[in-house]
Amino acid sequence: MTTLLFVIAAYLIGSLSFAVIVSKLMHLPDPRSFGSGNPGATNVLRTGRKTAAALTLLGDAAKGGVAVAGARWLGADASTVLLCALAVFIGHLYPLFFRFRGGKGVATALGVLLGLNLWLGLACLVTWGLIAGLFRVSSLSALVTALAAPLYAFWLTGWGDTTICVLALTLLLIYRHKTNLIKLVNGTEGRIDARA
C-alpha cells in the first residue's frame, strides 16, 4: 500500500504540466495550440519569451527530481524509488490534469536522472548541450541523449534495476518522439530557435 501511494503521488506530480501552467500565468498561448503542439520548454520558447521557456524547463525538471529524491528522503526502498521515477515520467507524458495531453519528457527525464544519480544526470545534460549546440535541433539532442543514457547508467551502476529503469525511460522517450524521427529523416524538423 505504501508503495502504491508513493507511485500515485509521483504520477500526480508528473501531471503538473509547467508549459501550460506557466503559459497561462504569463498570458501566453496554450503551447498545445501552436508550433509542434508539444507542451514543453522548446515550444514555449517559440513564443519568444525566454523567461517562460526557462521556467517551464526548470519546473518540468524539478518535478522529476522532487519525485525521486522526495521518495528516497521519505524512506522509500530502492525499488519504490525507481517506480516513482517511471511514474513521474509517465505523469508528464500523460497528465491526469490536462486530459492526458502531455509533453515528450526531456526535461522531466533529466530531473529523474539527476535524482537517481547525480553523475548520470550531469552526463546526460552535457550530452544534450553538446548536440543542441552543434545542431540546434531539440529532438535530435533528446534522442541522442536518450540513447546514451542507458550506457551511462550501465557504466556508473552496472547492469541492474537502475539501468533497466533508465532503459524504460529511453524507450518511452523515443516512442514520444516518433513523429520527430520522421521529420529528422525527411529533413523537415524545426530548430530550437524557430518561431511559431
N, C-alpha and C positions, 0 to 999 in steps of 0.2 A: 504493500500500500504506500509506504514512504517513497519508494522508487517511482511509483506512478505519479504521485503528487509532484515530485521533482521534475519529471518529464513533462507533465501538463503545464507547470509553471514556466519551464523553458520554452515550450511551444508558444505560450501566450506572450512571453517577452519577445519572441521572434516575430510574432504577428503585428508588432508595432512597426508600421512602415514609415520610416522617418522621411522618405521622399515626399510622401503625401502629407504627413503632418507638418513638416517644415514649409512646404509649398502653400498650404492653407494659412499658416501663421504669417507668412510673408506676402500673402495675396498674389501668389503666382498661379499660373495654370496648373491643373492636375497633370502630373508628369505622365500619366497613363493616356493622355489625350493628344500628345504630340511627339515628334521625333521618333524614337524607337518604340514608344509606348511603354517602356520599362520604367517602373518606379525605382530608380537608382540614382546615385550621385552623378554619373556621366550624363544622363538625360536631363537632370535638373540643371547641370552646367550649361546645357544648350539654351537656357533662358538668358544667359549672360550674367547671372547672379552667382558669382563665385562663392560668396558667403553662404548662400543657400545650399550650394553643392557641398561645401566643406562641412556644414552642419549635418547634412544628410549622410555623408561619408562617416563622420565621427559617430553619429547616432547608431547607424547600422553596424559599424564595427564594435562599438561599445556594448551593444546588446548581446552580441556573440560572446565577448569576453566576460561580461557580467554573468550570463547564464552558466558558463563553465566554471569560472572562478568562484562564483557565488555558491554553486552546488558543492564544490570542494570545501569552501570555507564553512558551510553549514554541516559538514561531516558526511557527505555522501561518499560511498565507496567508489573505487575506480571505474567499475562497470557502469554505475549510475551516472557518473560524470560524463562518460563517453556517450551514453544515451541522451543526456542533456545537450551535448554538443550536436548530435544529429537532430534533436527535437527543435532547438532554437533555429537551426538552419532551415529545416522544413517549414517552420513557422514563418520565416521570411519568404520562402518560395510560395507558400500557400497560406496567407494570413487570414485567420478567422475574422478579424475586424474589418477587412477590406474585400469581402466576397471572394476570398482565395485568389485574388489577382496580385501576386507578389513580384518581387524583383528576381534578379538572376543570382544573387547571393554572394557576389565577390567580396564586398566589404564585410558582410557578416561572417563569411568563411574565414577571412583574415582575423577577425576578432576571436573566433573559435580557436583557430590555430595558435594565436598568441596566448589564449587561456590554457590550452593544453600543454604547450611547450614554448617558452619564450623564443628559443633559438630557431625552432621550426617556423614560428610566425615571422620572425625577422628575415629568415632566409627567403620566405615567400614574398615578403614585402619588397626586398631588394630585387628579386627576380621580376616582379610586376613592374617596378620602377624602371628597370633597365629596358625591358621590352617596350614599355609605354614611351620612354624617352627616345628610343630608336625609331619606332614605327608609328607612334601617335594613334594607335588603334586599341581601344579599351578591350574589346572582345579577344583580340589576339593575345594581349597581355594576360588576360584572365585564363585563357585556355592553356597557354604555355606554363603559367604558374600552377594551374590545377594539375597538369601532367607531372610537374616537378615535385609537387607536394608529397605524394606517397614515397617518392625516392628519398626526399629529405627525412621524412618520418622514419623510414627504414634505417637510414644511416644513423639517425640520432637515437632511436629507441629499439631498433631491431624488429624482427617480424613478430607482431603480437597484436593485441587489441587496439592499441593506438594507431598503428599503421593501417589496420583493417578499417577503422573508423575514418581515417583520412582518405582512404581509397573510396569509401562510400560517398564521402563529400565530393570527391573528384568526379565520380560518375554522375551524381546529381547535377553538379555544376555544368558538366559537359552537355548533359541532356537539356538543361535550360538554355544552353547556347546553340542549340541545333540550327536555328534559323541564321544565327551569325556565322556558323560554319559554312552554310550555303553561300552567304554573301561574301565571305572571305575567298571562297573558291572562285566565285564569279567576279571578284574584284569590285564589288559594289558596297562593301562595308564602310560605314561612316567613320570619320576620325573623331578623336576626343574633343577637338576644338570646333567641331562643326556646329552651327546654329540650327535651331529647329526650323 
